[in-house]
Every structure is written in structure tokens, then in C-alpha cells.
Amino acid sequence: MFSHVTLGTNDFMRATAFYDAVFATLGIPRFYSEEGHAGYGEPRASQTWIVYPFDGKSASIGNGTHIAYLAADRGTVRAFYETALANGGSDEGAPGPRPHYHENYYAAYVRDPDGNKLQAVCHSSEAA
């Protein structure tokens, strides 16, 4: 559905350490790295980029914006959440069911060290 998502950072080393750890729980590799630019995902597929803002100004967050990443199962959602908190992220919603979305919706929400809101979500039943 999308080509890529770009998230700004004010501390590239801190951000890439966070995303290396968190994306590893989801099986998302870093495929590109250059000073101030890191790409996660697969070349020629959906990607997330972590960058210093092009205009040289400070990175800031979008209010009402978050990015949801698919998790293979509920254990992966929990691993995403725990890894995020252990690597400088903050809690925005502990892992658990969100039945107001649908009966099998299981998600966790965090903020990265720059304040960007992220989610891991599994749409399968616990038994799946």
C-alpha cells in the first residue's frame, strides 16, 4: 500500500540502536545505512527510514500520527513492546486485546526516543 515511511530523529545513533532492536522482534532488517539515513525493510518493498530532517531543523512528532507494524503473533507484540521499553522507548499502551477494533485485535503502543508513536498489531486469534 505504501512505498515508505520516514521518521525524523535528533539523535541518529540512539534512534538506530532503538530501531535495530525493536525491528528485530518483527523480523524487519536494516538494509541501508549512511550517516544520518537508515532504511529498514526490504529494497523495493515497504520501508521505514530514520533520518535527520532534510531542512536541518529539529525533528518533531506528528500529533495524532502513529505507524502500525504487523506482528506474526501475540508473543511478537509483547516482545516488540518489551524491547522498545528496554531500548529507550516509552509506554503508550501495554500489549493486550483491543476488541473495540475487532475480536482478534491485539496490539501494543510505544513512543520511540524522539517521541514518534509506533504500534505492533496482530490480527489473529490467540490460538492461531
LINRA-V821030 format. One line per field, one symbol per residue. ss: DSSP state (A for helix, B for strand, O for the rest). phi: phi as a letter, one per 30 degrees, with the letter a starting at -180 (. if undefined). A space follows every 10 residues. Layout:
ss = ???
phi = ???
This chain:
ss = OOOBBBBBOO OAAAAAAAAA AAAAAOOOOB BBBBOOBBBB BOOOOOBBBB BOOOOOOOOO OOOOOOBBBB OOOAAAAAAA AAAAAAOOOB BBBBBBBOOO OOOOOBBBBB BOOOOOBBBB BBOOOOOO
phi = .bdabccdbc beddddddde dddddcicdd cbabeibbcc jbeibdbbcc bdeddidddb ccdicacccd cdadddddde ddddddcjdb dbldeldbdd dadcdbbbbb cddcjddbbc bcccdedd
